[in-house]
Amino acid sequence: MTLRPPRRPPNSQATQQVETPPCILCGKTSLVQVPLAGYQLWQQGAFIQTALPELTAAERELLKTGIHDECFNKITLPED
């Protein structure tokens, strides 16, 4: 038996603004505009990259963890 993620309804154009968790580095939250159908799939257990492929990796990370791309770069990029 192969499990497949739920499929989105065709032509699903509705979006939703979602507040992220607070960033563990700066403490700020963000708002991300996401396709409603994909967000619902993610909330139902689909992998975020499957449910929301139109978001960048940085946007998906922000949505999941609250870590901003700039904050992430501060902890992963070497200082000059």
PDB file with one MODEL, atoms N, CA, C and O in Angstrom:
MODEL        1
ATOM      1  N   MET A   1       0.839  -1.173   0.000  1.00  0.00           N
ATOM      2  CA  MET A   1       0.000   0.000   0.000  1.00  0.00           C
ATOM      3  C   MET A   1       0.887   1.239   0.000  1.00  0.00           C
ATOM      4  O   MET A   1       1.761   1.365   0.858  1.00  0.00           O
ATOM      5  N   THR A   2       0.685   2.140  -0.926  1.00  0.00           N
ATOM      6  CA  THR A   2       1.444   3.372  -1.023  1.00  0.00           C
ATOM      7  C   THR A   2       0.593   4.532  -0.527  1.00  0.00           C
ATOM      8  O   THR A   2      -0.537   4.733  -0.973  1.00  0.00           O
ATOM      9  N   LEU A   3       1.159   5.285   0.400  1.00  0.00           N
ATOM     10  CA  LEU A   3       0.457   6.457   0.916  1.00  0.00           C
ATOM     11  C   LEU A   3       0.820   7.662   0.069  1.00  0.00           C
ATOM     12  O   LEU A   3       1.999   7.902  -0.195  1.00  0.00           O
ATOM     13  N   ARG A   4      -0.152   8.403  -0.349  1.00  0.00           N
ATOM     14  CA  ARG A   4       0.064   9.605  -1.138  1.00  0.00           C
ATOM     15  C   ARG A   4      -0.522  10.790  -0.404  1.00  0.00           C
ATOM     16  O   ARG A   4      -1.535  10.670   0.286  1.00  0.00           O
ATOM     17  N   PRO A   5       0.127  11.948  -0.558  1.00  0.00           N
ATOM     18  CA  PRO A   5      -0.450  13.126   0.094  1.00  0.00           C
ATOM     19  C   PRO A   5      -1.774  13.481  -0.555  1.00  0.00           C
ATOM     20  O   PRO A   5      -1.979  13.212  -1.738  1.00  0.00           O
ATOM     21  N   PRO A   6      -2.676  14.086   0.213  1.00  0.00           N
ATOM     22  CA  PRO A   6      -3.950  14.512  -0.372  1.00  0.00           C
ATOM     23  C   PRO A   6      -3.696  15.487  -1.515  1.00  0.00           C
ATOM     24  O   PRO A   6      -2.702  16.213  -1.512  1.00  0.00           O
ATOM     25  N   ARG A   7      -4.586  15.500  -2.477  1.00  0.00           N
ATOM     26  CA  ARG A   7      -4.442  16.403  -3.619  1.00  0.00           C
ATOM     27  C   ARG A   7      -5.226  17.687  -3.385  1.00  0.00           C
ATOM     28  O   ARG A   7      -6.261  17.697  -2.718  1.00  0.00           O
ATOM     29  N   ARG A   8      -4.706  18.758  -3.949  1.00  0.00           N
ATOM     30  CA  ARG A   8      -5.393  20.036  -3.866  1.00  0.00           C
ATOM     31  C   ARG A   8      -6.550  20.062  -4.848  1.00  0.00           C
ATOM     32  O   ARG A   8      -6.494  19.441  -5.909  1.00  0.00           O
ATOM     33  N   PRO A   9      -7.590  20.779  -4.486  1.00  0.00           N
ATOM     34  CA  PRO A   9      -8.662  20.985  -5.460  1.00  0.00           C
ATOM     35  C   PRO A   9      -8.125  21.803  -6.635  1.00  0.00           C
ATOM     36  O   PRO A   9      -7.308  22.699  -6.423  1.00  0.00           O
ATOM     37  N   PRO A  10      -8.555  21.523  -7.861  1.00  0.00           N
ATOM     38  CA  PRO A  10      -8.070  22.300  -9.006  1.00  0.00           C
ATOM     39  C   PRO A  10      -8.472  23.766  -8.906  1.00  0.00           C
ATOM     40  O   PRO A  10      -9.533  24.097  -8.376  1.00  0.00           O
ATOM     41  N   ASN A  11      -7.619  24.632  -9.416  1.00  0.00           N
ATOM     42  CA  ASN A  11      -7.869  26.069  -9.460  1.00  0.00           C
ATOM     43  C   ASN A  11      -8.139  26.683  -8.087  1.00  0.00           C
ATOM     44  O   ASN A  11      -8.938  27.611  -7.957  1.00  0.00           O
ATOM     45  N   SER A  12      -7.482  26.168  -7.092  1.00  0.00           N
ATOM     46  CA  SER A  12      -7.652  26.702  -5.749  1.00  0.00           C
ATOM     47  C   SER A  12      -6.801  27.962  -5.611  1.00  0.00           C
ATOM     48  O   SER A  12      -5.580  27.876  -5.482  1.00  0.00           O
ATOM     49  N   GLN A  13      -7.442  29.137  -5.637  1.00  0.00           N
ATOM     50  CA  GLN A  13      -6.728  30.408  -5.637  1.00  0.00           C
ATOM     51  C   GLN A  13      -6.753  31.117  -4.277  1.00  0.00           C
ATOM     52  O   GLN A  13      -6.045  32.106  -4.094  1.00  0.00           O
ATOM     53  N   ALA A  14      -7.540  30.639  -3.339  1.00  0.00           N
ATOM     54  CA  ALA A  14      -7.666  31.315  -2.047  1.00  0.00           C
ATOM     55  C   ALA A  14      -6.338  31.275  -1.298  1.00  0.00           C
ATOM     56  O   ALA A  14      -5.614  30.280  -1.341  1.00  0.00           O
ATOM     57  N   THR A  15      -6.034  32.365  -0.616  1.00  0.00           N
ATOM     58  CA  THR A  15      -4.820  32.423   0.190  1.00  0.00           C
ATOM     59  C   THR A  15      -5.184  32.773   1.629  1.00  0.00           C
ATOM     60  O   THR A  15      -6.296  33.209   1.927  1.00  0.00           O
ATOM     61  N   GLN A  16      -4.217  32.570   2.499  1.00  0.00           N
ATOM     62  CA  GLN A  16      -4.409  32.866   3.909  1.00  0.00           C
ATOM     63  C   GLN A  16      -3.127  33.464   4.449  1.00  0.00           C
ATOM     64  O   GLN A  16      -2.033  33.026   4.092  1.00  0.00           O
ATOM     65  N   GLN A  17      -3.255  34.457   5.304  1.00  0.00           N
ATOM     66  CA  GLN A  17      -2.099  35.027   5.969  1.00  0.00           C
ATOM     67  C   GLN A  17      -1.897  34.279   7.285  1.00  0.00           C
ATOM     68  O   GLN A  17      -2.812  34.184   8.104  1.00  0.00           O
ATOM     69  N   VAL A  18      -0.690  33.752   7.477  1.00  0.00           N
ATOM     70  CA  VAL A  18      -0.396  32.928   8.643  1.00  0.00           C
ATOM     71  C   VAL A  18       0.705  33.592   9.466  1.00  0.00           C
ATOM     72  O   VAL A  18       1.733  33.999   8.923  1.00  0.00           O
ATOM     73  N   GLU A  19       0.489  33.698  10.763  1.00  0.00           N
ATOM     74  CA  GLU A  19       1.527  34.212  11.656  1.00  0.00           C
ATOM     75  C   GLU A  19       2.460  33.067  12.023  1.00  0.00           C
ATOM     76  O   GLU A  19       2.013  31.980  12.387  1.00  0.00           O
ATOM     77  N   THR A  20       3.752  33.320  11.923  1.00  0.00           N
ATOM     78  CA  THR A  20       4.750  32.293  12.216  1.00  0.00           C
ATOM     79  C   THR A  20       5.008  32.208  13.714  1.00  0.00           C
ATOM     80  O   THR A  20       4.637  33.111  14.463  1.00  0.00           O
ATOM     81  N   PRO A  21       5.644  31.125  14.151  1.00  0.00           N
ATOM     82  CA  PRO A  21       6.109  31.097  15.543  1.00  0.00           C
ATOM     83  C   PRO A  21       7.180  32.175  15.717  1.00  0.00           C
ATOM     84  O   PRO A  21       7.739  32.645  14.726  1.00  0.00           O
ATOM     85  N   PRO A  22       7.475  32.574  16.951  1.00  0.00           N
ATOM     86  CA  PRO A  22       8.536  33.565  17.161  1.00  0.00           C
ATOM     87  C   PRO A  22       9.901  32.981  16.792  1.00  0.00           C
ATOM     88  O   PRO A  22      10.181  31.814  17.068  1.00  0.00           O
ATOM     89  N   CYS A  23      10.737  33.795  16.172  1.00  0.00           N
ATOM     90  CA  CYS A  23      12.098  33.393  15.824  1.00  0.00           C
ATOM     91  C   CYS A  23      12.880  33.174  17.119  1.00  0.00           C
ATOM     92  O   CYS A  23      12.801  33.988  18.039  1.00  0.00           O
ATOM     93  N   ILE A  24      13.626  32.086  17.191  1.00  0.00           N
ATOM     94  CA  ILE A  24      14.387  31.795  18.414  1.00  0.00           C
ATOM     95  C   ILE A  24      15.589  32.717  18.578  1.00  0.00           C
ATOM     96  O   ILE A  24      16.188  32.777  19.651  1.00  0.00           O
ATOM     97  N   LEU A  25      15.941  33.437  17.513  1.00  0.00           N
ATOM     98  CA  LEU A  25      17.100  34.315  17.594  1.00  0.00           C
ATOM     99  C   LEU A  25      16.733  35.764  17.891  1.00  0.00           C
ATOM    100  O   LEU A  25      17.388  36.412  18.708  1.00  0.00           O
ATOM    101  N   CYS A  26      15.690  36.282  17.237  1.00  0.00           N
ATOM    102  CA  CYS A  26      15.334  37.691  17.446  1.00  0.00           C
ATOM    103  C   CYS A  26      14.005  37.871  18.184  1.00  0.00           C
ATOM    104  O   CYS A  26      13.693  38.970  18.642  1.00  0.00           O
ATOM    105  N   GLY A  27      13.226  36.795  18.300  1.00  0.00           N
ATOM    106  CA  GLY A  27      11.972  36.844  19.041  1.00  0.00           C
ATOM    107  C   GLY A  27      10.786  37.403  18.276  1.00  0.00           C
ATOM    108  O   GLY A  27       9.679  37.451  18.812  1.00  0.00           O
ATOM    109  N   LYS A  28      10.992  37.829  17.030  1.00  0.00           N
ATOM    110  CA  LYS A  28       9.903  38.420  16.252  1.00  0.00           C
ATOM    111  C   LYS A  28       9.119  37.346  15.503  1.00  0.00           C
ATOM    112  O   LYS A  28       9.655  36.302  15.132  1.00  0.00           O
ATOM    113  N   THR A  29       7.837  37.634  15.295  1.00  0.00           N
ATOM    114  CA  THR A  29       7.012  36.778  14.445  1.00  0.00           C
ATOM    115  C   THR A  29       6.899  37.444  13.080  1.00  0.00           C
ATOM    116  O   THR A  29       7.250  38.613  12.918  1.00  0.00           O
ATOM    117  N   SER A  30       6.411  36.696  12.107  1.00  0.00           N
ATOM    118  CA  SER A  30       6.219  37.222  10.757  1.00  0.00           C
ATOM    119  C   SER A  30       4.859  36.795  10.256  1.00  0.00           C
ATOM    120  O   SER A  30       4.216  35.921  10.838  1.00  0.00           O
ATOM    121  N   LEU A  31       4.423  37.414   9.174  1.00  0.00           N
ATOM    122  CA  LEU A  31       3.208  37.000   8.492  1.00  0.00           C
ATOM    123  C   LEU A  31       3.591  36.498   7.111  1.00  0.00           C
ATOM    124  O   LEU A  31       4.347  37.153   6.394  1.00  0.00           O
ATOM    125  N   VAL A  32       3.070  35.333   6.738  1.00  0.00           N
ATOM    126  CA  VAL A  32       3.359  34.729   5.443  1.00  0.00           C
ATOM    127  C   VAL A  32       2.029  34.478   4.736  1.00  0.00           C
ATOM    128  O   VAL A  32       1.120  33.879   5.311  1.00  0.00           O
ATOM    129  N   GLN A  33       1.919  34.932   3.498  1.00  0.00           N
ATOM    130  CA  GLN A  33       0.727  34.689   2.676  1.00  0.00           C
ATOM    131  C   GLN A  33       0.919  33.342   1.975  1.00  0.00           C
ATOM    132  O   GLN A  33       1.884  33.157   1.234  1.00  0.00           O
ATOM    133  N   VAL A  34       0.002  32.408   2.211  1.00  0.00           N
ATOM    134  CA  VAL A  34       0.133  31.061   1.651  1.00  0.00           C
ATOM    135  C   VAL A  34      -1.161  30.641   0.960  1.00  0.00           C
ATOM    136  O   VAL A  34      -2.240  31.114   1.316  1.00  0.00           O
ATOM    137  N   PRO A  35      -1.054  29.755  -0.027  1.00  0.00           N
ATOM    138  CA  PRO A  35      -2.271  29.196  -0.623  1.00  0.00           C
ATOM    139  C   PRO A  35      -3.036  28.406   0.443  1.00  0.00           C
ATOM    140  O   PRO A  35      -2.465  27.553   1.122  1.00  0.00           O
ATOM    141  N   LEU A  36      -4.313  28.694   0.580  1.00  0.00           N
ATOM    142  CA  LEU A  36      -5.127  28.068   1.618  1.00  0.00           C
ATOM    143  C   LEU A  36      -5.158  26.549   1.499  1.00  0.00           C
ATOM    144  O   LEU A  36      -5.010  25.844   2.498  1.00  0.00           O
ATOM    145  N   ALA A  37      -5.348  26.043   0.284  1.00  0.00           N
ATOM    146  CA  ALA A  37      -5.433  24.594   0.103  1.00  0.00           C
ATOM    147  C   ALA A  37      -4.135  23.915   0.522  1.00  0.00           C
ATOM    148  O   ALA A  37      -4.164  22.876   1.182  1.00  0.00           O
ATOM    149  N   GLY A  38      -2.998  24.491   0.143  1.00  0.00           N
ATOM    150  CA  GLY A  38      -1.707  23.912   0.520  1.00  0.00           C
ATOM    151  C   GLY A  38      -1.473  23.980   2.015  1.00  0.00           C
ATOM    152  O   GLY A  38      -0.958  23.035   2.613  1.00  0.00           O
ATOM    153  N   TYR A  39      -1.849  25.100   2.622  1.00  0.00           N
ATOM    154  CA  TYR A  39      -1.699  25.241   4.072  1.00  0.00           C
ATOM    155  C   TYR A  39      -2.525  24.187   4.800  1.00  0.00           C
ATOM    156  O   TYR A  39      -2.063  23.593   5.774  1.00  0.00           O
ATOM    157  N   GLN A  40      -3.738  23.958   4.328  1.00  0.00           N
ATOM    158  CA  GLN A  40      -4.589  22.940   4.949  1.00  0.00           C
ATOM    159  C   GLN A  40      -3.984  21.549   4.792  1.00  0.00           C
ATOM    160  O   GLN A  40      -4.026  20.749   5.727  1.00  0.00           O
ATOM    161  N   LEU A  41      -3.424  21.253   3.625  1.00  0.00           N
ATOM    162  CA  LEU A  41      -2.760  19.957   3.430  1.00  0.00           C
ATOM    163  C   LEU A  41      -1.614  19.788   4.417  1.00  0.00           C
ATOM    164  O   LEU A  41      -1.460  18.725   5.018  1.00  0.00           O
ATOM    165  N   TRP A  42      -0.814  20.831   4.583  1.00  0.00           N
ATOM    166  CA  TRP A  42       0.308  20.774   5.528  1.00  0.00           C
ATOM    167  C   TRP A  42      -0.197  20.540   6.951  1.00  0.00           C
ATOM    168  O   TRP A  42       0.370  19.733   7.687  1.00  0.00           O
ATOM    169  N   GLN A  43      -1.253  21.238   7.335  1.00  0.00           N
ATOM    170  CA  GLN A  43      -1.820  21.074   8.673  1.00  0.00           C
ATOM    171  C   GLN A  43      -2.395  19.674   8.883  1.00  0.00           C
ATOM    172  O   GLN A  43      -2.496  19.202  10.015  1.00  0.00           O
ATOM    173  N   GLN A  44      -2.771  19.012   7.786  1.00  0.00           N
ATOM    174  CA  GLN A  44      -3.312  17.650   7.862  1.00  0.00           C
ATOM    175  C   GLN A  44      -2.214  16.595   7.836  1.00  0.00           C
ATOM    176  O   GLN A  44      -2.502  15.399   7.895  1.00  0.00           O
ATOM    177  N   GLY A  45      -0.948  17.029   7.747  1.00  0.00           N
ATOM    178  CA  GLY A  45       0.148  16.075   7.840  1.00  0.00           C
ATOM    179  C   GLY A  45       0.998  15.885   6.604  1.00  0.00           C
ATOM    180  O   GLY A  45       1.960  15.119   6.642  1.00  0.00           O
ATOM    181  N   ALA A  46       0.677  16.557   5.505  1.00  0.00           N
ATOM    182  CA  ALA A  46       1.509  16.446   4.305  1.00  0.00           C
ATOM    183  C   ALA A  46       2.844  17.147   4.567  1.00  0.00           C
ATOM    184  O   ALA A  46       2.916  18.082   5.365  1.00  0.00           O
ATOM    185  N   PHE A  47       3.893  16.690   3.893  1.00  0.00           N
ATOM    186  CA  PHE A  47       5.182  17.365   3.992  1.00  0.00           C
ATOM    187  C   PHE A  47       5.019  18.782   3.451  1.00  0.00           C
ATOM    188  O   PHE A  47       4.340  18.989   2.445  1.00  0.00           O
ATOM    189  N   ILE A  48       5.636  19.752   4.112  1.00  0.00           N
ATOM    190  CA  ILE A  48       5.459  21.148   3.726  1.00  0.00           C
ATOM    191  C   ILE A  48       5.939  21.403   2.299  1.00  0.00           C
ATOM    192  O   ILE A  48       5.336  22.203   1.584  1.00  0.00           O
ATOM    193  N   GLN A  49       7.023  20.733   1.870  1.00  0.00           N
ATOM    194  CA  GLN A  49       7.523  20.946   0.518  1.00  0.00           C
ATOM    195  C   GLN A  49       6.582  20.351  -0.533  1.00  0.00           C
ATOM    196  O   GLN A  49       6.600  20.777  -1.688  1.00  0.00           O
ATOM    197  N   THR A  50       5.772  19.385  -0.148  1.00  0.00           N
ATOM    198  CA  THR A  50       4.774  18.806  -1.047  1.00  0.00           C
ATOM    199  C   THR A  50       3.519  19.666  -1.069  1.00  0.00           C
ATOM    200  O   THR A  50       2.933  19.898  -2.127  1.00  0.00           O
ATOM    201  N   ALA A  51       3.112  20.134   0.096  1.00  0.00           N
ATOM    202  CA  ALA A  51       1.876  20.914   0.209  1.00  0.00           C
ATOM    203  C   ALA A  51       2.034  22.340  -0.307  1.00  0.00           C
ATOM    204  O   ALA A  51       1.090  22.915  -0.848  1.00  0.00           O
ATOM    205  N   LEU A  52       3.226  22.910  -0.140  1.00  0.00           N
ATOM    206  CA  LEU A  52       3.450  24.307  -0.502  1.00  0.00           C
ATOM    207  C   LEU A  52       4.697  24.464  -1.386  1.00  0.00           C
ATOM    208  O   LEU A  52       5.638  25.159  -1.004  1.00  0.00           O
ATOM    209  N   PRO A  53       4.710  23.829  -2.550  1.00  0.00           N
ATOM    210  CA  PRO A  53       5.909  23.890  -3.398  1.00  0.00           C
ATOM    211  C   PRO A  53       6.183  25.284  -3.966  1.00  0.00           C
ATOM    212  O   PRO A  53       7.308  25.567  -4.379  1.00  0.00           O
ATOM    213  N   GLU A  54       5.176  26.153  -3.993  1.00  0.00           N
ATOM    214  CA  GLU A  54       5.372  27.486  -4.551  1.00  0.00           C
ATOM    215  C   GLU A  54       6.127  28.410  -3.616  1.00  0.00           C
ATOM    216  O   GLU A  54       6.585  29.471  -4.039  1.00  0.00           O
ATOM    217  N   LEU A  55       6.269  28.030  -2.345  1.00  0.00           N
ATOM    218  CA  LEU A  55       7.054  28.815  -1.395  1.00  0.00           C
ATOM    219  C   LEU A  55       8.525  28.458  -1.535  1.00  0.00           C
ATOM    220  O   LEU A  55       8.869  27.332  -1.895  1.00  0.00           O
ATOM    221  N   THR A  56       9.392  29.425  -1.247  1.00  0.00           N
ATOM    222  CA  THR A  56      10.818  29.140  -1.250  1.00  0.00           C
ATOM    223  C   THR A  56      11.167  28.320  -0.008  1.00  0.00           C
ATOM    224  O   THR A  56      10.372  28.222   0.926  1.00  0.00           O
ATOM    225  N   ALA A  57      12.349  27.740  -0.010  1.00  0.00           N
ATOM    226  CA  ALA A  57      12.804  26.985   1.164  1.00  0.00           C
ATOM    227  C   ALA A  57      12.843  27.900   2.391  1.00  0.00           C
ATOM    228  O   ALA A  57      12.494  27.480   3.494  1.00  0.00           O
ATOM    229  N   ALA A  58      13.268  29.146   2.195  1.00  0.00           N
ATOM    230  CA  ALA A  58      13.328  30.098   3.313  1.00  0.00           C
ATOM    231  C   ALA A  58      11.934  30.415   3.851  1.00  0.00           C
ATOM    232  O   ALA A  58      11.746  30.538   5.061  1.00  0.00           O
ATOM    233  N   GLU A  59      10.962  30.546   2.956  1.00  0.00           N
ATOM    234  CA  GLU A  59       9.583  30.813   3.398  1.00  0.00           C
ATOM    235  C   GLU A  59       9.009  29.620   4.145  1.00  0.00           C
ATOM    236  O   GLU A  59       8.305  29.790   5.140  1.00  0.00           O
ATOM    237  N   ARG A  60       9.304  28.421   3.675  1.00  0.00           N
ATOM    238  CA  ARG A  60       8.814  27.220   4.380  1.00  0.00           C
ATOM    239  C   ARG A  60       9.459  27.101   5.753  1.00  0.00           C
ATOM    240  O   ARG A  60       8.787  26.747   6.722  1.00  0.00           O
ATOM    241  N   GLU A  61      10.754  27.393   5.849  1.00  0.00           N
ATOM    242  CA  GLU A  61      11.448  27.354   7.146  1.00  0.00           C
ATOM    243  C   GLU A  61      10.849  28.394   8.091  1.00  0.00           C
ATOM    244  O   GLU A  61      10.639  28.120   9.272  1.00  0.00           O
ATOM    245  N   LEU A  62      10.579  29.571   7.571  1.00  0.00           N
ATOM    246  CA  LEU A  62       9.964  30.627   8.372  1.00  0.00           C
ATOM    247  C   LEU A  62       8.601  30.181   8.890  1.00  0.00           C
ATOM    248  O   LEU A  62       8.269  30.404  10.054  1.00  0.00           O
ATOM    249  N   LEU A  63       7.826  29.562   8.035  1.00  0.00           N
ATOM    250  CA  LEU A  63       6.496  29.088   8.410  1.00  0.00           C
ATOM    251  C   LEU A  63       6.579  27.993   9.473  1.00  0.00           C
ATOM    252  O   LEU A  63       5.785  27.983  10.415  1.00  0.00           O
ATOM    253  N   LYS A  64       7.526  27.078   9.330  1.00  0.00           N
ATOM    254  CA  LYS A  64       7.661  25.954  10.272  1.00  0.00           C
ATOM    255  C   LYS A  64       8.256  26.364  11.610  1.00  0.00           C
ATOM    256  O   LYS A  64       7.739  26.000  12.666  1.00  0.00           O
ATOM    257  N   THR A  65       9.355  27.130  11.562  1.00  0.00           N
ATOM    258  CA  THR A  65      10.126  27.369  12.784  1.00  0.00           C
ATOM    259  C   THR A  65      10.117  28.809  13.259  1.00  0.00           C
ATOM    260  O   THR A  65      10.433  29.085  14.417  1.00  0.00           O
ATOM    261  N   GLY A  66       9.752  29.744  12.364  1.00  0.00           N
ATOM    262  CA  GLY A  66       9.794  31.153  12.715  1.00  0.00           C
ATOM    263  C   GLY A  66      11.151  31.785  12.484  1.00  0.00           C
ATOM    264  O   GLY A  66      11.300  32.995  12.657  1.00  0.00           O
ATOM    265  N   ILE A  67      12.155  30.989  12.094  1.00  0.00           N
ATOM    266  CA  ILE A  67      13.502  31.538  11.899  1.00  0.00           C
ATOM    267  C   ILE A  67      13.571  32.277  10.572  1.00  0.00           C
ATOM    268  O   ILE A  67      13.327  31.703   9.511  1.00  0.00           O
ATOM    269  N   HIS A  68      13.908  33.564  10.649  1.00  0.00           N
ATOM    270  CA  HIS A  68      14.046  34.399   9.455  1.00  0.00           C
ATOM    271  C   HIS A  68      15.300  34.003   8.695  1.00  0.00           C
ATOM    272  O   HIS A  68      16.265  33.526   9.291  1.00  0.00           O
ATOM    273  N   ASP A  69      15.291  34.193   7.399  1.00  0.00           N
ATOM    274  CA  ASP A  69      16.446  33.870   6.571  1.00  0.00           C
ATOM    275  C   ASP A  69      17.680  34.631   7.048  1.00  0.00           C
ATOM    276  O   ASP A  69      18.774  34.070   7.104  1.00  0.00           O
ATOM    277  N   GLU A  70      17.507  35.910   7.392  1.00  0.00           N
ATOM    278  CA  GLU A  70      18.633  36.722   7.861  1.00  0.00           C
ATOM    279  C   GLU A  70      19.196  36.169   9.172  1.00  0.00           C
ATOM    280  O   GLU A  70      20.413  36.114   9.350  1.00  0.00           O
ATOM    281  N   CYS A  71      18.326  35.765  10.079  1.00  0.00           N
ATOM    282  CA  CYS A  71      18.765  35.201  11.359  1.00  0.00           C
ATOM    283  C   CYS A  71      19.464  33.866  11.141  1.00  0.00           C
ATOM    284  O   CYS A  71      20.483  33.577  11.768  1.00  0.00           O
ATOM    285  N   PHE A  72      18.902  33.047  10.237  1.00  0.00           N
ATOM    286  CA  PHE A  72      19.514  31.759   9.932  1.00  0.00           C
ATOM    287  C   PHE A  72      20.919  31.959   9.391  1.00  0.00           C
ATOM    288  O   PHE A  72      21.844  31.237   9.765  1.00  0.00           O
ATOM    289  N   ASN A  73      21.080  32.943   8.507  1.00  0.00           N
ATOM    290  CA  ASN A  73      22.404  33.209   7.930  1.00  0.00           C
ATOM    291  C   ASN A  73      23.404  33.675   8.976  1.00  0.00           C
ATOM    292  O   ASN A  73      24.596  33.392   8.857  1.00  0.00           O
ATOM    293  N   LYS A  74      22.941  34.384   9.995  1.00  0.00           N
ATOM    294  CA  LYS A  74      23.833  34.837  11.052  1.00  0.00           C
ATOM    295  C   LYS A  74      24.450  33.672  11.820  1.00  0.00           C
ATOM    296  O   LYS A  74      25.591  33.762  12.274  1.00  0.00           O
ATOM    297  N   ILE A  75      23.701  32.582  11.967  1.00  0.00           N
ATOM    298  CA  ILE A  75      24.225  31.453  12.722  1.00  0.00           C
ATOM    299  C   ILE A  75      24.923  30.405  11.848  1.00  0.00           C
ATOM    300  O   ILE A  75      25.610  29.526  12.367  1.00  0.00           O
ATOM    301  N   THR A  76      24.749  30.497  10.521  1.00  0.00           N
ATOM    302  CA  THR A  76      25.344  29.472   9.658  1.00  0.00           C
ATOM    303  C   THR A  76      26.464  29.987   8.771  1.00  0.00           C
ATOM    304  O   THR A  76      27.310  29.203   8.341  1.00  0.00           O
ATOM    305  N   LEU A  77      26.492  31.288   8.485  1.00  0.00           N
ATOM    306  CA  LEU A  77      27.545  31.837   7.627  1.00  0.00           C
ATOM    307  C   LEU A  77      28.728  32.296   8.468  1.00  0.00           C
ATOM    308  O   LEU A  77      28.542  32.894   9.527  1.00  0.00           O
ATOM    309  N   PRO A  78      29.939  32.020   8.005  1.00  0.00           N
ATOM    310  CA  PRO A  78      31.115  32.481   8.769  1.00  0.00           C
ATOM    311  C   PRO A  78      31.218  33.995   8.735  1.00  0.00           C
ATOM    312  O   PRO A  78      30.893  34.627   7.730  1.00  0.00           O
ATOM    313  N   GLU A  79      31.669  34.567   9.829  1.00  0.00           N
ATOM    314  CA  GLU A  79      31.907  36.009   9.919  1.00  0.00           C
ATOM    315  C   GLU A  79      33.190  36.355   9.178  1.00  0.00           C
ATOM    316  O   GLU A  79      34.153  35.590   9.216  1.00  0.00           O
ATOM    317  N   ASP A  80      33.211  37.498   8.506  1.00  0.00           N
ATOM    318  CA  ASP A  80      34.437  37.945   7.822  1.00  0.00           C
ATOM    319  C   ASP A  80      35.304  38.748   8.753  1.00  0.00           C
ATOM    320  O   ASP A  80      36.375  39.207   8.357  1.00  0.00           O
TER     321      ASP A  80
ENDMDL
END
